[in-house]
Amino acid sequence: MEDQELARRLDEMMAKLDAVYASSEKTRKLFVAMIVIAIIAFVLPLIGLLFAVPAFLSTYDSIANIGM
């Protein structure tokens, strides 16, 4: 009887361990996705600024030259 009880408890523990593993894998994938989204949300505006700032500066420079 004790061996059957032990085997049953071991099976329950294995099922819980599998559930924890599945949950941790989902969490890891979500964490990686959030890091990628955060990097994209930070880098894309910087790339846009590389093009926007020179355009704005040339516009302001041309406006300043017209006023003279």
C-alpha positions as CSV (number, residue, x, y, z in Angstrom):
1,M,0.0,0.0,0.0
2,E,2.8,2.4,0.8
3,D,4.5,1.8,-2.6
4,Q,1.3,2.7,-4.4
5,E,0.8,5.8,-2.3
6,L,4.4,6.8,-3.0
7,A,4.0,6.2,-6.8
8,R,0.8,8.2,-6.8
9,R,2.4,11.1,-5.0
10,L,5.4,11.0,-7.4
11,D,3.1,11.1,-10.4
12,E,1.3,14.1,-8.9
13,M,4.6,15.8,-8.3
14,M,5.7,15.1,-11.9
15,A,2.5,16.6,-13.2
16,K,3.0,19.7,-11.1
17,L,6.6,20.0,-12.2
18,D,5.5,19.8,-15.8
19,A,3.0,22.5,-15.2
20,V,5.6,24.7,-13.6
21,Y,8.0,24.1,-16.5
22,A,5.3,25.0,-19.1
23,S,4.5,28.2,-17.1
24,S,8.1,29.2,-16.8
25,E,8.6,28.7,-20.6
26,K,5.6,30.9,-21.3
27,T,7.0,33.5,-18.9
28,R,10.5,33.3,-20.6
29,K,9.0,33.8,-24.1
30,L,6.9,36.7,-22.9
31,F,9.9,38.3,-21.2
32,V,12.0,38.0,-24.4
33,A,9.1,39.4,-26.5
34,M,8.9,42.4,-24.1
35,I,12.6,43.0,-24.3
36,V,12.5,42.9,-28.2
37,I,9.5,45.3,-28.2
38,A,11.3,47.7,-25.8
39,I,14.4,47.7,-27.9
40,I,12.4,48.3,-31.1
41,A,10.4,51.1,-29.4
42,F,13.7,52.8,-28.3
43,V,15.8,52.2,-31.5
44,L,13.2,53.2,-34.2
45,P,12.7,56.7,-32.9
46,L,16.5,57.1,-32.7
47,I,16.8,56.1,-36.3
48,G,14.0,58.5,-37.2
49,L,15.8,61.3,-35.3
50,L,18.9,60.7,-37.4
51,F,16.9,61.8,-40.4
52,A,14.6,64.3,-38.8
53,V,17.1,66.5,-36.9
54,P,19.3,67.3,-40.0
55,A,16.1,68.2,-41.9
56,F,14.9,70.5,-39.2
57,L,18.3,72.1,-38.9
58,S,18.5,72.8,-42.6
59,T,15.0,74.2,-42.5
60,Y,15.8,76.5,-39.6
61,D,19.1,77.5,-41.3
62,S,17.3,78.4,-44.5
63,I,14.7,80.4,-42.5
64,A,17.5,82.2,-40.7
65,N,19.2,83.1,-44.0
66,I,16.0,84.5,-45.4
67,G,15.6,86.8,-42.5
68,M,19.0,88.4,-43.0
